[in-house]
Amino acid sequence: MTETTTGLLKLGREYGAHNYHPLPVVAAEAEGAWVTDVEGRRYLDMLAAYSALNFGHRHPRLIAAARRQLDQLTLVSRAFEHDQFGPFCAELAELAGMDVVLPMNTGAEAVETAIKVARKWGYTVKGVPAGQAVIIAFEGNFHGRTTTIVSFSTDPDARADFGPYTPGFRVVPYGDLDATAAAVAELGDRVVAVLVEPIQGEAGVVVPPPGFLAGIRSLCTQQNILMIADEIQSGLGRTGHTFACAAEDVVPDAYLLGKALGGGIVPVSAMVSSWPVLGVLQPGQHGSTFGGNPLACAVAREVVAMLRTGEYQARARVLGQRFHARLGALPGVGAVRGRGLWAGVEFTSLPGREVCERLTARGVLAKETHGNVIRLAPPLVISEEDLDWGLSQIEAAIRD
Ligand SMILES: *Cc1c(COP(=O)(O)O)cnc(C)c1O
């Protein structure tokens, strides 16, 4: 087998489905913020797997936790309890300031869990007539790839030709509190939940106007609607807070977590909420073979322990200020959005793909989102020197 980049790329294209359009890098190993490809070239990772690598590649604490668990127990299914399950749920619930945790694997599954729980809560607690529940979501949303989730996507690539679509969703403009209130007024007691990303990652790191999240919170409280915050990308330190909702002092009725919860090692997701909400589920009504498995719980417990120190949130806050100040001063940049170590950089004329290709050649990994926007989310463990170097490569790439 060819070990060269071109050979491996060709193999992937020949035998792997074309549902992604990867940049021409074939990674072989990585540590911290740095990735080495099959030819020994090094790259600074300024994407961090869309925040799944918040703690960098192969963080020693996380690798040690995984190794310990690999030598003990990896899977029992939820037919039995194991010694990591209770502690994981308790520790994550405490970090989130909530009562109860329902673990799943991927982010999409956490979102599906929330949709099912919100509907069941609507019928059994709120008293919505059978089959009438509506969940409000927002234009530009990204919540995953299942048939139900793409049913309320507004991205034609994500949605077209995958119907028939799941009913029961109303989509309103993101950041528009009046439109949200109008939808609630029109739909009345049928509305069971508002599903919101505190910052929209996939849409290009879109930050809603101040007061939006707080407004959604009070609307939901007044109308007896669940506010469900999809913090799968925004949560766990990225924005300088454990949860992005905290920037507006908002506490939702449920957090959806994923990506960084698995420490870049295993997929771990969760819905974290209160007993009145998650308590609607009885045995047999929802589940997952791998959800809450021992390896996942052991790694996620270490993630929670690391977040409890506040060190990573602080790094995101402090380095984030430097990051945004320097990005804002770059030539050819129209707008810089985001918070903490997370940015959507909109170029005035350069296509995002072009910038990312130039960056790859310069040893920096980043990813375009839509049109002229690139997304930057370096690992929170990145050093100040490396961050500065990465930013200078972005500046050079713009001038290339
Ligand atoms: C990535 C993401 C998801 C889906 O997670 P998967 O693990 O890819 O299924 C859902 N919501 C948000 C906000 C995300 O960024």
PDBQT file of the ligand as one rigid body, heavy atoms in Angstrom, charges set to zero:
ROOT
HETATM    1  C1  LIG A 501     -21.549  18.671  15.761  1.00  0.00    +0.000 C 
HETATM    2  C2  LIG A 501     -22.853  19.153  16.228  1.00  0.00    +0.000 A 
HETATM    3  C3  LIG A 501     -23.964  18.289  16.361  1.00  0.00    +0.000 A 
HETATM    4  C4  LIG A 501     -23.937  16.847  15.901  1.00  0.00    +0.000 C 
HETATM    5  O1  LIG A 501     -22.953  16.082  16.517  1.00  0.00    +0.000 OA
HETATM    6  P1  LIG A 501     -22.480  14.700  15.848  1.00  0.00    +0.000 P 
HETATM    7  O2  LIG A 501     -21.600  14.085  16.900  1.00  0.00    +0.000 OA
HETATM    8  O3  LIG A 501     -21.726  15.047  14.595  1.00  0.00    +0.000 OA
HETATM    9  O4  LIG A 501     -23.707  13.902  15.580  1.00  0.00    +0.000 OA
HETATM   10  C5  LIG A 501     -25.129  18.807  16.887  1.00  0.00    +0.000 A 
HETATM   11  N1  LIG A 501     -25.223  20.098  17.255  1.00  0.00    +0.000 NA
HETATM   12  C6  LIG A 501     -24.190  20.950  17.144  1.00  0.00    +0.000 A 
HETATM   13  C7  LIG A 501     -24.350  22.359  17.576  1.00  0.00    +0.000 C 
HETATM   14  C8  LIG A 501     -22.976  20.513  16.604  1.00  0.00    +0.000 A 
HETATM   15  O5  LIG A 501     -21.965  21.371  16.452  1.00  0.00    +0.000 OA
ENDROOT
TORSDOF 0
